[in-house]
Amino acid sequence: MNEKAKGKLKKQFLLIILFIFIIGIQLTTNTLVNHSPVWTTALLIFCFLIFCILGLLTYLDLKKQEQLITIGQIVDVRKNKNMIIVKGLGRGNSKILIKDGPILNMMQPHDLIEITRLKYTKMITKKVYKDEEIQL
């Protein structure tokens, strides 16, 4: 997995941790201010632990996603926007941003491009054009 994909996973993990932290603060302030019965405090702590476990499981599931390699056909090359339109990556045509200028100038309609994406989030992790990896 490349650096950009790892960065997005780190962001998702930090959001999960932040969400858990906010729930923990709500729990402690609620129990300290209201002096609720013991059984409600135990129920809140149990729910908090469930949220923690589900958050970590979600993160680990996202981290170990399968990668799908698909080959698409370039439909259009828009050099002024650094973008290509590719057919065959799913429903309809997909717009893909290309940051490498020299490779973008080489691209022609009807050429094939290999795209590696994550299974569930559809995030692109790798682009290959004529055996040359394109910078993300």
ChimeraX attribute file (.defattr): number of C-alpha atoms within 10 A of each C-alpha:
attribute: neighborCount
match mode: 1-to-1
recipient: residues
	/A:1	11
	/A:2	10
	/A:3	10
	/A:4	13
	/A:5	17
	/A:6	13
	/A:7	11
	/A:8	12
	/A:9	16
	/A:10	14
	/A:11	12
	/A:12	16
	/A:13	19
	/A:14	13
	/A:15	13
	/A:16	19
	/A:17	15
	/A:18	12
	/A:19	14
	/A:20	18
	/A:21	14
	/A:22	11
	/A:23	16
	/A:24	17
	/A:25	10
	/A:26	12
	/A:27	15
	/A:28	13
	/A:29	11
	/A:30	14
	/A:31	15
	/A:32	9
	/A:33	8
	/A:34	8
	/A:35	10
	/A:36	11
	/A:37	9
	/A:38	10
	/A:39	9
	/A:40	11
	/A:41	16
	/A:42	11
	/A:43	11
	/A:44	19
	/A:45	15
	/A:46	12
	/A:47	13
	/A:48	17
	/A:49	14
	/A:50	11
	/A:51	16
	/A:52	19
	/A:53	13
	/A:54	13
	/A:55	19
	/A:56	14
	/A:57	12
	/A:58	14
	/A:59	17
	/A:60	13
	/A:61	11
	/A:62	17
	/A:63	16
	/A:64	10
	/A:65	13
	/A:66	12
	/A:67	17
	/A:68	15
	/A:69	17
	/A:70	14
	/A:71	17
	/A:72	20
	/A:73	18
	/A:74	21
	/A:75	18
	/A:76	18
	/A:77	21
	/A:78	15
	/A:79	13
	/A:80	6
	/A:81	10
	/A:82	15
	/A:83	16
	/A:84	21
	/A:85	17
	/A:86	24
	/A:87	19
	/A:88	15
	/A:89	16
	/A:90	10
	/A:91	7
	/A:92	8
	/A:93	17
	/A:94	16
	/A:95	15
	/A:96	16
	/A:97	14
	/A:98	19
	/A:99	14
	/A:100	12
	/A:101	10
	/A:102	8
	/A:103	15
	/A:104	19
	/A:105	12
	/A:106	9
	/A:107	19
	/A:108	14
	/A:109	13
	/A:110	13
	/A:111	14
	/A:112	19
	/A:113	18
	/A:114	18
	/A:115	20
	/A:116	17
	/A:117	20
	/A:118	20
	/A:119	14
	/A:120	11
	/A:121	9
	/A:122	11
	/A:123	14
	/A:124	19
	/A:125	19
	/A:126	19
	/A:127	21
	/A:128	15
	/A:129	16
	/A:130	12
	/A:131	9
	/A:132	9
	/A:133	13
	/A:134	16
	/A:135	11
	/A:136	16
